[in-house]
Amino acid sequence: MRTLVLNAGFEPLAVVSDRRAVVLVMRARATVLEVSADPLRSPGTKLDRPSVILLDRYVRPVVRRPGPVSRRAVLRRDSYRCAYCQAEADTIDHVVPRSRGGGSSWANLVACCRRCNHLKADRLLEELGWRLERTPREPAWSVRPGPWDGSSAPDDAWLAYLGGVAA
């Protein structure tokens, strides 16, 4: 189980293990806002499992850069959807092909399904009459609590605190 940690200003800060969350609460560094249905049990005690905690003191958030461009990062940025047909993407495509001077940058790579990647080949979008639904750009994953990577979704109790950000 994971626990959403909110900064003292109620902004999402991180996602930590439930064990770390219990330690923060027991040391009076945080208060519990939401509790999970299944409690933590040990031979001698039974504790509520925190789902959302609020830090007592404000912590300056670390602004993280998205990191280097990679296949996995591009697929994650585009929510595993093809930039051309919106089908499930399993590869990436250079919008301006490398053979025509396009580089491997956040602004030139998009998630793509195999079918569209094969049809596009080394042509430009204008030559095919295709267009992109969204302009590719460097992702803004700065303070977004995201140890979920598509394999596990955020807890339902978190949605009220995430302000519409869901995976």
MDAnalysis code that builds the backbone (N, CA, C; Angstrom):
import MDAnalysis as mda
import numpy as np

u = mda.Universe.empty(501, n_residues=167, atom_resindex=np.repeat(np.arange(167), 3), trajectory=True)
u.add_TopologyAttr("name", ["N", "CA", "C"] * 167)
u.add_TopologyAttr("resid", np.arange(1, 168))
u.add_TopologyAttr("resname", ["MET", "ARG", "THR", "LEU", "VAL", "LEU", "ASN", "ALA", "GLY", "PHE", "GLU", "PRO", "LEU", "ALA", "VAL", "VAL", "SER", "ASP", "ARG", "ARG", "ALA", "VAL", "VAL", "LEU", "VAL", "MET", "ARG", "ALA", "ARG", "ALA", "THR", "VAL", "LEU", "GLU", "VAL", "SER", "ALA", "ASP", "PRO", "LEU", "ARG", "SER", "PRO", "GLY", "THR", "LYS", "LEU", "ASP", "ARG", "PRO", "SER", "VAL", "ILE", "LEU", "LEU", "ASP", "ARG", "TYR", "VAL", "ARG", "PRO", "VAL", "VAL", "ARG", "ARG", "PRO", "GLY", "PRO", "VAL", "SER", "ARG", "ARG", "ALA", "VAL", "LEU", "ARG", "ARG", "ASP", "SER", "TYR", "ARG", "CYS", "ALA", "TYR", "CYS", "GLN", "ALA", "GLU", "ALA", "ASP", "THR", "ILE", "ASP", "HIS", "VAL", "VAL", "PRO", "ARG", "SER", "ARG", "GLY", "GLY", "GLY", "SER", "SER", "TRP", "ALA", "ASN", "LEU", "VAL", "ALA", "CYS", "CYS", "ARG", "ARG", "CYS", "ASN", "HIS", "LEU", "LYS", "ALA", "ASP", "ARG", "LEU", "LEU", "GLU", "GLU", "LEU", "GLY", "TRP", "ARG", "LEU", "GLU", "ARG", "THR", "PRO", "ARG", "GLU", "PRO", "ALA", "TRP", "SER", "VAL", "ARG", "PRO", "GLY", "PRO", "TRP", "ASP", "GLY", "SER", "SER", "ALA", "PRO", "ASP", "ASP", "ALA", "TRP", "LEU", "ALA", "TYR", "LEU", "GLY", "GLY", "VAL", "ALA", "ALA"])
u.atoms.positions = np.array([
    [0.846, -1.188, 0.000],
    [0.000, 0.000, 0.000],
    [0.882, 1.238, 0.000],
    [0.368, 2.279, -0.607],
    [1.089, 3.551, -0.706],
    [0.252, 4.636, -0.065],
    [0.928, 5.687, 0.374],
    [0.270, 6.802, 1.043],
    [0.664, 8.099, 0.348],
    [-0.318, 8.940, 0.073],
    [-0.079, 10.253, -0.516],
    [0.313, 11.213, 0.588],
    [1.419, 11.925, 0.401],
    [1.889, 12.917, 1.367],
    [1.597, 14.301, 0.809],
    [0.860, 15.089, 1.587],
    [0.559, 16.466, 1.203],
    [1.436, 17.406, 2.008],
    [1.899, 18.446, 1.354],
    [2.661, 19.473, 2.044],
    [1.727, 20.244, 2.968],
    [2.270, 21.072, 3.839],
    [1.449, 21.826, 4.785],
    [0.452, 22.732, 4.071],
    [0.702, 23.068, 2.827],
    [-0.215, 23.874, 2.028],
    [-1.200, 23.042, 1.227],
    [-1.344, 21.766, 1.544],
    [-2.251, 20.822, 0.895],
    [-1.909, 20.535, -0.566],
    [-0.671, 20.749, -0.968],
    [-0.262, 20.387, -2.317],
    [0.405, 19.016, -2.288],
    [0.166, 18.185, -3.295],
    [0.772, 16.855, -3.326],
    [2.291, 16.965, -3.363],
    [2.943, 16.203, -2.499],
    [4.392, 16.277, -2.393],
    [5.061, 14.974, -2.829],
    [4.540, 13.847, -2.371],
    [5.170, 12.562, -2.675],
    [4.201, 11.429, -2.389],
    [4.618, 10.250, -2.783],
    [3.913, 9.025, -2.435],
    [4.928, 8.149, -1.720],
    [4.584, 7.703, -0.503],
    [5.502, 6.908, 0.301],
    [4.821, 5.608, 0.702],
    [5.598, 4.701, 1.252],
    [5.030, 3.438, 1.733],
    [4.181, 3.713, 2.969],
    [3.244, 2.825, 3.245],
    [2.397, 3.026, 4.420],
    [3.220, 2.944, 5.702],
    [4.274, 2.184, 5.690],
    [5.163, 2.107, 6.860],
    [5.807, 3.462, 7.145],
    [6.320, 4.111, 6.101],
    [6.923, 5.444, 6.269],
    [5.880, 6.441, 6.752],
    [4.663, 6.339, 6.240],
    [3.586, 7.236, 6.659],
    [3.259, 7.058, 8.136],
    [3.212, 5.829, 8.610],
    [2.925, 5.574, 10.029],
    [4.035, 6.155, 10.904],
    [5.282, 6.023, 10.468],
    [6.400, 6.602, 11.230],
    [6.255, 8.115, 11.312],
    [5.906, 8.773, 10.213],
    [5.718, 10.230, 10.222],
    [4.592, 10.637, 11.176],
    [3.520, 9.880, 11.191],
    [2.391, 10.192, 12.071],
    [2.763, 9.945, 13.529],
    [3.425, 8.835, 13.810],
    [3.788, 8.515, 15.195],
    [4.827, 9.476, 15.755],
    [5.657, 10.053, 14.924],
    [6.648, 11.045, 15.370],
    [6.072, 12.455, 15.377],
    [4.778, 12.580, 15.147],
    [4.064, 13.865, 15.163],
    [4.593, 14.833, 14.106],
    [5.010, 14.303, 12.971],
    [5.451, 15.135, 11.857],
    [4.327, 15.318, 10.837],
    [3.271, 14.498, 10.958],
    [2.160, 14.550, 10.011],
    [0.878, 14.112, 10.703],
    [-0.247, 14.506, 10.099],
    [-1.550, 14.080, 10.602],
    [-2.267, 13.302, 9.494],
    [-3.101, 12.368, 9.902],
    [-3.817, 11.526, 8.958],
    [-5.082, 12.243, 8.496],
    [-5.271, 12.332, 7.175],
    [-6.475, 12.941, 6.610],
    [-7.454, 11.888, 6.112],
    [-6.942, 10.819, 5.525],
    [-7.780, 9.732, 4.999],
    [-7.195, 8.412, 5.485],
    [-8.089, 7.486, 5.802],
    [-7.681, 6.177, 6.293],
    [-8.167, 5.115, 5.317],
    [-7.323, 4.112, 5.081],
    [-7.685, 3.009, 4.211],
    [-8.594, 2.040, 4.961],
    [-9.318, 1.230, 4.224],
    [-10.284, 0.308, 4.830],
    [-9.609, -0.799, 5.634],
    [-8.473, -1.301, 5.147],
    [-7.808, -2.393, 5.862],
    [-6.727, -1.853, 6.798],
    [-6.804, -2.158, 8.100],
    [-5.836, -1.642, 9.070],
    [-4.524, -2.409, 9.019],
    [-3.497, -1.806, 9.634],
    [-2.215, -2.477, 9.808],
    [-2.305, -3.300, 11.081],
    [-1.862, -4.538, 11.003],
    [-1.955, -5.414, 12.170],
    [-0.578, -5.974, 12.507],
    [-0.328, -6.079, 13.797],
    [0.832, -6.790, 14.318],
    [0.312, -7.672, 15.442],
    [1.136, -8.540, 16.009],
    [0.628, -9.411, 17.071],
    [0.024, -8.659, 18.258],
    [0.522, -7.466, 18.536],
    [0.031, -6.752, 19.712],
    [-0.827, -5.536, 19.456],
    [-0.822, -5.012, 18.219],
    [-1.552, -3.768, 17.957],
    [-2.287, -3.815, 16.626],
    [-3.208, -2.892, 16.516],
    [-3.956, -2.703, 15.277],
    [-4.010, -1.194, 15.034],
    [-3.440, -0.744, 13.894],
    [-3.378, 0.681, 13.561],
    [-4.154, 0.948, 12.281],
    [-4.728, 2.150, 12.200],
    [-5.355, 2.575, 10.951],
    [-4.273, 2.764, 9.898],
    [-4.532, 2.275, 8.690],
    [-3.573, 2.438, 7.595],
    [-3.848, 3.775, 6.916],
    [-2.894, 4.731, 6.991],
    [-3.135, 6.040, 6.370],
    [-3.105, 5.955, 4.855],
    [-4.039, 6.644, 4.228],
    [-4.079, 6.721, 2.781],
    [-3.587, 8.090, 2.309],
    [-3.906, 9.140, 3.095],
    [-3.453, 10.505, 2.818],
    [-3.006, 11.125, 4.131],
    [-1.796, 11.702, 4.148],
    [-1.320, 12.400, 5.344],
    [-0.922, 13.823, 4.976],
    [-0.967, 14.693, 5.981],
    [-0.623, 16.106, 5.807],
    [0.556, 16.424, 6.700],
    [1.642, 16.925, 6.121],
    [2.807, 17.306, 6.912],
    [2.486, 18.515, 7.777],
    [3.042, 18.540, 8.989],
    [2.799, 19.654, 9.906],
    [3.597, 20.900, 9.530],
    [4.766, 20.701, 8.941],
    [5.597, 21.828, 8.515],
    [5.716, 21.833, 6.998],
    [5.858, 23.031, 6.451],
    [5.999, 23.166, 5.001],
    [7.392, 22.704, 4.592],
    [7.454, 21.890, 3.550],
    [8.716, 21.417, 2.998],
    [8.833, 21.987, 1.595],
    [9.956, 22.605, 1.299],
    [10.143, 23.154, -0.043],
    [10.247, 22.005, -1.046],
    [9.340, 21.951, -2.016],
    [9.371, 20.838, -2.970],
    [10.601, 20.888, -3.863],
    [11.137, 19.725, -4.149],
    [12.276, 19.617, -5.045],
    [11.745, 19.628, -6.469],
    [12.220, 20.555, -7.269],
    [11.792, 20.624, -8.666],
    [12.673, 19.676, -9.460],
    [12.050, 18.653, -10.005],
    [12.785, 17.636, -10.745],
    [12.615, 17.865, -12.245],
    [13.688, 17.664, -12.943],
    [13.640, 17.694, -14.403],
    [13.131, 16.341, -14.875],
    [12.496, 16.281, -16.019],
    [11.964, 15.013, -16.484],
    [13.028, 13.976, -16.818],
    [14.259, 14.375, -16.958],
    [15.304, 13.413, -17.261],
    [15.531, 13.283, -18.751],
    [16.396, 12.351, -19.107],
    [16.708, 12.184, -20.524],
    [15.537, 11.578, -21.285],
    [15.545, 11.812, -22.578],
    [14.508, 11.264, -23.445],
    [14.729, 9.763, -23.563],
    [13.679, 8.999, -23.351],
    [13.751, 7.555, -23.518],
    [12.412, 7.066, -24.068],
    [12.424, 5.860, -24.596],
    [11.199, 5.274, -25.149],
    [10.122, 5.208, -24.072],
    [10.486, 4.721, -22.900],
    [9.534, 4.576, -21.800],
    [8.977, 5.921, -21.353],
    [9.839, 6.934, -21.280],
    [9.389, 8.257, -20.854],
    [8.444, 8.893, -21.869],
    [8.705, 8.701, -23.151],
    [7.823, 9.255, -24.193],
    [6.467, 8.555, -24.152],
    [6.462, 7.233, -24.014],
    [5.207, 6.493, -23.909],
    [4.417, 6.941, -22.686],
    [5.091, 7.135, -21.587],
    [4.417, 7.584, -20.359],
    [3.860, 8.996, -20.522],
    [4.652, 9.883, -21.126],
    [4.199, 11.262, -21.336],
    [2.923, 11.295, -22.165],
    [2.837, 10.431, -23.185],
    [1.693, 10.407, -24.083],
    [0.605, 9.427, -23.640],
    [0.692, 8.936, -22.413],
    [-0.309, 8.032, -21.824],
    [-0.520, 6.767, -22.654],
    [0.552, 6.296, -23.283],
    [0.515, 5.067, -24.067],
    [-0.543, 5.107, -25.168],
    [-0.774, 6.297, -25.754],
    [-1.739, 6.476, -26.839],
    [-1.000, 6.979, -28.072],
    [-1.372, 6.437, -29.233],
    [-0.765, 6.842, -30.499],
    [-1.098, 8.300, -30.784],
    [-0.102, 9.051, -31.179],
    [-0.295, 10.477, -31.459],
    [-1.098, 10.708, -32.733],
    [-1.219, 9.693, -33.581],
    [-1.899, 9.862, -34.853],
    [-3.326, 9.311, -34.850],
    [-3.534, 8.109, -34.284],
    [-4.867, 7.489, -34.348],
    [-5.483, 7.240, -32.974],
    [-4.783, 7.550, -31.909],
    [-5.241, 7.385, -30.524],
    [-5.399, 5.928, -30.092],
    [-4.886, 4.982, -30.873],
    [-4.893, 3.572, -30.463],
    [-3.814, 3.370, -29.403],
    [-3.729, 2.173, -28.862],
    [-2.702, 1.887, -27.856],
    [-1.331, 1.905, -28.519],
    [-0.418, 2.672, -27.967],
    [0.914, 2.824, -28.539],
    [1.861, 1.797, -27.943],
    [2.747, 1.266, -28.789],
    [3.739, 0.325, -28.311],
    [5.148, 0.665, -28.794],
    [5.280, 1.779, -29.484],
    [6.589, 2.216, -29.962],
    [6.594, 3.746, -30.010],
    [7.694, 4.322, -30.451],
    [7.768, 5.782, -30.594],
    [8.114, 6.130, -32.031],
    [7.839, 7.380, -32.408],
    [8.069, 7.822, -33.777],
    [8.680, 9.214, -33.755],
    [9.578, 9.462, -34.690],
    [10.125, 10.803, -34.881],
    [9.154, 11.563, -35.791],
    [8.633, 12.692, -35.334],
    [7.713, 13.492, -36.141],
    [8.422, 13.941, -37.407],
    [9.587, 14.537, -37.262],
    [10.455, 14.823, -38.407],
    [11.483, 13.694, -38.408],
    [11.456, 12.820, -39.419],
    [12.335, 11.650, -39.419],
    [13.814, 12.008, -39.301],
    [14.556, 11.111, -38.692],
    [16.001, 11.350, -38.544],
    [16.678, 11.467, -39.897],
    [16.141, 10.758, -40.900],
    [16.730, 10.826, -42.242],
    [16.550, 12.207, -42.871],
    [15.646, 13.008, -42.289],
    [15.405, 14.366, -42.807],
    [15.859, 15.428, -41.822],
    [16.714, 15.036, -40.903],
    [17.304, 16.010, -39.992],
    [16.621, 16.139, -38.641],
    [15.648, 15.326, -38.368],
    [14.972, 15.373, -37.071],
    [15.793, 14.692, -36.002],
    [15.808, 15.267, -34.829],
    [16.593, 14.703, -33.730],
    [15.726, 13.938, -32.755],
    [16.379, 13.340, -31.778],
    [15.681, 12.609, -30.722],
    [15.507, 13.529, -29.519],
    [14.500, 14.383, -29.603],
    [14.231, 15.341, -28.534],
    [12.776, 15.189, -28.089],
    [12.461, 15.776, -26.944],
    [11.087, 15.729, -26.441],
    [10.115, 16.313, -27.454],
    [10.534, 17.334, -28.196],
    [9.645, 18.020, -29.138],
    [9.482, 17.269, -30.454],
    [10.313, 16.240, -30.706],
    [10.238, 15.539, -31.979],
    [9.805, 14.079, -31.837],
    [9.655, 13.576, -30.620],
    [9.258, 12.188, -30.418],
    [7.837, 12.097, -29.894],
    [7.065, 11.144, -30.417],
    [5.699, 10.897, -29.953],
    [5.486, 9.395, -29.819],
    [4.530, 9.019, -28.979],
    [4.131, 7.623, -28.875],
    [3.357, 7.257, -30.129],
    [3.510, 6.016, -30.582],
    [2.910, 5.623, -31.854],
    [2.604, 4.129, -31.844],
    [1.550, 3.747, -32.545],
    [1.257, 2.320, -32.716],
    [2.092, 1.814, -33.898],
    [2.269, 0.523, -33.971],
    [3.098, -0.055, -35.038],
    [2.520, 0.229, -36.427],
    [1.203, 0.196, -36.536],
    [0.545, 0.421, -37.827],
    [0.866, 1.820, -38.364],
    [0.651, 2.837, -37.520],
    [0.923, 4.216, -37.966],
    [2.413, 4.441, -38.198],
    [3.249, 3.835, -37.377],
    [4.686, 3.982, -37.544],
    [5.114, 3.397, -38.892],
    [4.543, 2.280, -39.267],
    [4.869, 1.657, -40.552],
    [4.343, 2.491, -41.725],
    [3.104, 3.009, -41.590],
    [2.527, 3.820, -42.664],
    [3.284, 5.131, -42.864],
    [3.715, 5.740, -41.764],
    [4.400, 7.029, -41.850],
    [5.797, 6.858, -42.433],
    [6.501, 5.832, -42.018],
    [7.854, 5.547, -42.473],
    [8.749, 6.774, -42.295],
    [9.390, 7.240, -43.376],
    [10.283, 8.394, -43.244],
    [9.705, 9.641, -43.917],
    [8.384, 9.745, -43.888],
    [7.737, 10.906, -44.512],
    [7.348, 11.942, -43.466],
    [7.106, 13.148, -43.925],
    [6.633, 14.222, -43.056],
    [5.119, 14.161, -42.944],
    [4.584, 14.745, -41.896],
    [3.137, 14.731, -41.682],
    [2.391, 15.430, -42.813],
    [2.964, 16.504, -43.342],
    [2.316, 17.258, -44.419],
    [2.178, 16.401, -45.682],
    [3.143, 15.532, -45.936],
    [3.100, 14.680, -47.117],
    [1.956, 13.660, -47.035],
    [1.599, 13.268, -45.812],
    [0.536, 12.278, -45.616],
    [-0.817, 12.909, -45.339],
    [-0.826, 14.194, -45.033],
    [-2.064, 14.860, -44.653],
    [-2.465, 14.552, -43.213],
    [-1.515, 14.106, -42.397],
    [-1.775, 13.786, -40.993],
    [-1.518, 15.018, -40.143],
    [-2.072, 14.977, -38.941],
    [-1.780, 16.044, -37.975],
    [-1.715, 15.443, -36.585],
    [-1.036, 16.126, -35.701],
    [-0.913, 15.679, -34.318],
    [-2.053, 16.249, -33.487],
    [-2.583, 15.442, -32.572],
    [-3.619, 15.919, -31.653],
    [-3.036, 16.922, -30.660],
    [-1.817, 16.646, -30.194],
    [-1.128, 17.514, -29.236],
    [0.280, 17.795, -29.734],
    [0.764, 18.957, -29.416],
    [2.138, 19.298, -29.750],
    [3.062, 18.631, -28.734],
    [4.015, 17.820, -29.183],
    [4.915, 17.170, -28.226],
    [5.840, 18.195, -27.576],
    [6.010, 18.054, -26.268],
    [6.900, 18.958, -25.531],
    [7.460, 18.235, -24.329],
    [8.414, 18.869, -23.698],
    [9.021, 18.293, -22.495],
    [7.959, 18.166, -21.414],
    [7.854, 17.007, -20.774],
    [6.802, 16.821, -19.763],
    [7.040, 17.674, -18.530],
    [5.950, 18.012, -17.866],
    [6.021, 18.808, -16.641],
    [5.758, 17.894, -15.452],
    [6.731, 17.059, -15.115],
    [6.583, 16.133, -14.002],
    [7.293, 16.655, -12.779],
    [7.256, 17.953, -12.537],
    [8.079, 18.536, -11.488],
    [7.670, 18.102, -10.086],
    [6.481, 18.450, -9.628],
    [6.088, 18.153, -8.261],
    [4.994, 17.098, -8.232],
    [4.590, 16.634, -9.358],
    [3.517, 15.652, -9.438],
    [3.928, 14.355, -8.745],
    [3.162, 13.901, -7.766],
    [3.550, 12.666, -7.080],
    [3.346, 11.489, -8.004],
    [4.411, 10.894, -8.463],
    [4.227, 9.898, -9.482],
    [5.011, 8.622, -9.381],
    [5.170, 8.008, -8.234],
    [5.750, 6.676, -8.261],
    [4.838, 5.663, -8.928],
    [3.600, 6.031, -9.265],
    [2.825, 5.126, -10.103],
    [3.233, 5.446, -11.528],
    [3.421, 4.437, -12.324],
    [3.944, 4.625, -13.674],
    [3.051, 4.017, -14.735],
    [1.775, 3.949, -14.432],
    [0.868, 3.330, -15.377],
    [0.551, 1.906, -14.954],
    [1.457, 1.287, -14.177],
    [1.206, -0.077, -13.721],
    [0.281, -0.093, -12.517],
    [0.298, 0.978, -11.719],
    [-0.614, 1.060, -10.580],
    [-1.227, 2.456, -10.550],
    [-2.512, 2.531, -10.433],
    [-3.226, 3.807, -10.464],
    [-3.270, 4.413, -9.062],
    [-3.501, 5.718, -8.960],
    [-3.619, 6.334, -7.645],
    [-4.868, 5.844, -6.922],
    [-4.802, 5.866, -5.607],
    [-5.932, 5.453, -4.774],
    [-7.098, 6.417, -4.981],
    [-8.331, 5.914, -4.879],
    [-9.516, 6.761, -5.061],
    [-9.578, 7.890, -4.044],
    [-9.084, 7.657, -2.834],
    [-9.106, 8.684, -1.791],
    [-8.191, 9.856, -2.131],
    [-7.215, 9.643, -3.009],
    [-6.276, 10.698, -3.366],
    [-6.864, 11.723, -4.323],
    [-7.839, 11.331, -5.111],
    [-8.316, 12.177, -6.206],
    [-8.794, 13.542, -5.732],
    [-9.382, 13.622, -4.562],
    [-9.837, 14.907, -4.030],
    [-8.665, 15.836, -3.743],
    [-7.498, 15.263, -3.452],
    [-6.329, 16.064, -3.097],
    [-5.407, 16.322, -4.264],
    [-5.540, 15.560, -5.323],
    [-4.663, 15.726, -6.480],
    [-5.139, 16.823, -7.420],
    [-6.363, 17.269, -7.273],
    [-6.860, 18.371, -8.109],
    [-6.958, 18.010, -9.575],
    [-7.441, 16.811, -9.879],
    [-7.628, 16.431, -11.276],
    [-6.448, 15.736, -11.894],
    [-5.287, 15.681, -11.214],
    [-4.132, 14.983, -11.745],
    [-4.296, 13.524, -11.400],
    [-4.461, 12.687, -12.395],
    [-4.594, 11.249, -12.147],
    [-3.705, 10.477, -13.104],
    [-2.579, 10.099, -12.620],
    [-1.631, 9.301, -13.366],
    [-1.209, 9.901, -14.610],
])
